[in-house]
Amino acid sequence: MSIVIPCYDRMDLLERTLSACMGQTGVPDGLIWEIVVADNHPDRMARDVVARLQPQSPVPLRHVPAGVRNIAHARNCGVAAAKGAFIAFVDDDEAPEPGWMTAHFTCLDRTGADASFGPKYPVFAGGSAPDWDADGRFYTTDFHMKQDAEIYPLRWFPPQPRGLGTGNSMMRRATCLAEKTPFDEKLGRCGGEDTLLLLTLAHEKRRFVWCANARVWEFNEAGRMTFAYMCQRVQRSSRHSAWCVWPSVLIP
């Protein structure tokens, strides 16, 4: 099993993520796992962080050069370098809880599903949510579904949860990531590469499930805490979803 972390230039947050990944607990006996950092910065800023933390890691911790500022390419490089039959994705601003990896793995093993997705809860610079969203609702991804409940992203009725992404997920390589470049690198600068992959997999009848106990904590820097930022983020997410569902309509 492999944990893949794409990163660019947030080294303090990357160290937070790596410390949380190295602290995973409850891993079944005999399960071999690793951590792969896909470094998307041209100066390979993550190399020294990885080298410094390697002696502390209970499992192989590897640094993989991953081109220049293209998140899809970084994800693809991470997948190509990973050795696991199961690949968990976590972003460099997310810190998984100690039982996160085991929760995803046992969920997939129990359900036979192709991919599992878990909730994201916010942590804010300065310690509190912005005044305009005091509960952090816009920064939280929790579908409030039962453990192991199936997700059908292509269904519109009854309503299905929206906002699936790879940021807190685990996928079977054989059924979800078998292509040489599963993430479309044309979308690597504008975003939406994970939405496109997941909707493509849904069209191919891959099974998605909700893993309620695979939780991560996403750090939100000050620049993300404005109302204007959130408006742009929601608009961008809606545009990506619409493009992935109706590309022939929206793209000349």
SULFENLIN-V216315 format. One record per pair of residues at least 12 apart in sequence whose C-alpha atoms are under 7 Angstrom apart, sorted by the first residue. I is the first residue (numbers start at 1). J is the second residue. Records with the same first field share a line. If there is no record, write none. Layout:
# SULFENLIN-V216315
I: J ; J
This chain:
# SULFENLIN-V216315
1: 32 ; 33 ; 34 ; 84 ; 85 ; 86 ; 87
2: 33 ; 34 ; 35 ; 82 ; 83 ; 84 ; 86 ; 87 ; 88
3: 34 ; 35 ; 36 ; 87 ; 88 ; 89
4: 35 ; 36 ; 37 ; 78 ; 87 ; 88 ; 89 ; 90
5: 36 ; 37 ; 38 ; 89 ; 90 ; 91 ; 92
6: 37 ; 38 ; 39 ; 74 ; 75 ; 91 ; 92
7: 38 ; 39 ; 40 ; 92
8: 39 ; 40 ; 41
9: 41 ; 45
11: 46
13: 92 ; 93
14: 92 ; 93
15: 49
16: 95
17: 92 ; 93 ; 94 ; 95
20: 95 ; 96 ; 97 ; 98
21: 96
22: 57 ; 58
23: 98
24: 98 ; 99 ; 101
25: 98 ; 99
26: 99 ; 102
27: 102
33: 59
34: 59 ; 60 ; 61
35: 60 ; 61 ; 62
36: 61 ; 62 ; 63 ; 64 ; 78 ; 82
37: 62 ; 63 ; 64 ; 78
38: 63 ; 64 ; 65 ; 66 ; 74 ; 77 ; 78
39: 64 ; 65 ; 66 ; 74
40: 65 ; 66 ; 67 ; 68 ; 69 ; 70 ; 74
41: 68 ; 69
42: 67 ; 68
44: 65
47: 63
50: 63
70: 188 ; 189
71: 188 ; 189
72: 183 ; 184 ; 185 ; 187 ; 188 ; 193
73: 185 ; 188
76: 181 ; 182 ; 183
85: 172 ; 173
86: 170 ; 171 ; 172 ; 173
87: 170 ; 171 ; 172 ; 173
88: 169 ; 170 ; 171
89: 166 ; 167 ; 168 ; 169 ; 170
90: 167 ; 168
91: 167
93: 218 ; 219
94: 216 ; 217 ; 218 ; 219
95: 216 ; 217 ; 218
96: 215 ; 216 ; 217
97: 215 ; 216
100: 214 ; 215
103: 213 ; 214
104: 116 ; 170 ; 211 ; 214
107: 148 ; 211
111: 148
113: 207 ; 208 ; 209
114: 171 ; 172 ; 175 ; 176 ; 206 ; 207 ; 208
115: 169 ; 170 ; 171 ; 172 ; 207 ; 208 ; 209
116: 169 ; 170 ; 171 ; 208 ; 209 ; 210 ; 211
117: 168 ; 169 ; 170 ; 209 ; 210 ; 211
118: 168 ; 169 ; 210 ; 211 ; 212 ; 214 ; 215
119: 141 ; 142 ; 212 ; 214 ; 215 ; 216
120: 140 ; 141 ; 142 ; 215 ; 216 ; 217 ; 218
121: 140 ; 141 ; 216 ; 217 ; 218
122: 136 ; 139 ; 140 ; 217 ; 218 ; 219 ; 220
123: 217 ; 218 ; 219 ; 220
124: 219 ; 220 ; 221
125: 220 ; 221 ; 222
130: 225
143: 161
145: 210
146: 212
147: 210 ; 211 ; 212
148: 209 ; 210 ; 211
149: 209 ; 210
150: 208 ; 209 ; 210
151: 208 ; 209 ; 210
153: 202
154: 202
165: 194 ; 195
166: 194
176: 201
182: 197
183: 197
192: 240
195: 241
196: 244
